[in-house]
Amino acid sequence: MLLFEAGMSSSSSGLENQIFQYIDLHQNEFIQTLKEWVAVESDSIQPGLRQEVIRMVELTADRLRALGATVELVKLGSHKLSDGQSLLLPPLILAELGKDPQKPTVCFYGHVDVQPAKKEDGWKTDPYTLTEIDGNLYGRGATDNKGPVLAWINAVESFRALQLDIPVNLKFIIEGMEEAGSLGLEEIIKKENQRFFSDVDFIVISDNLWLSNRKPALTYGTRGNICFSVEVRCGERDLHSGSFGGIIHEPMTDLIALLGGNTYAPVALPLSLYSWD
């Protein structure tokens, strides 16, 4: 709808009908592409699947190039795992389509990596096989966030296929490490602030939810996360619990106390427990 509203005119209704007719006619093609994307196990959490994440980023870059976008794959270097191993980070996509100074510029953010998924985790179907059930599509990344990324690409493709003028300039920033803390993203955003982002008027983040089929959520803040490893060191040799239990601190209980002290969960008690005399 953003592409429609930016160029709103008396002919907008006819434009919408034309676009939606094209989408309906090519729905199976769009779903097939999503199926191919979901099949890529671009799990950014597991080191053994890092090449799949890189492949997913490259597939996305190819789709943007096919639209006529200028695509830059920014190298982010590598990061160290908890075991000391160094692992290559997937590149970051910076893409641009349109440079009309008379049009506003919209920057779309998305990611194409996913969280780990196995059928034994509770999935009714193979998480990496897009499956239709009662009109809904199920698969890892279908909504978070490969589907929304493709939705933007499909929208632009529809405009171009119908030879319709896109009423905005478009920029894309798409990463492959969002599920692992967006490693390297902040540094690039700061570096590109006066170049790539200098003419951006609006930023759209698709990684969100809808309250109903017709009501999106308006997000005004998000929570962050911290990943860390904890190692508790104790004595150099085993001690008999019958002789030393209770005298020397057990490392497991120390660790439990440490982790438990980092949470706060207020307890709500029923009013019937209180005396109002």
SULNORKA-V673963 format. One line per field, one symbol per residue. psi: psi as a letter, one per 30 degrees, with the letter a starting at -180 (. if undefined). A space follows every 50 residues. Layout:
psi = ???
//
This chain:
psi = feeeefhkafgeeeeeeeeeeeeefgeeeeeeeeeeeefjihjfejefge eeeeeeeeeeeeeeeffgkkkkjkkgbllklfgfkkkkkklkkjlkjkhj ffklkkkkkllglllkkkeffgkfljfgjkkkjhfkkkkkfefigeeeee eeeeeeeeeeeghkkkglkkkkjklggefgghkfeeeeeeegegdegegk ekkkjfialkfafgjlkjkglllalkklkkkkkalflkkkffefkfekkk eeeeeeeeeffgljjkkkkkfffkkg.
//
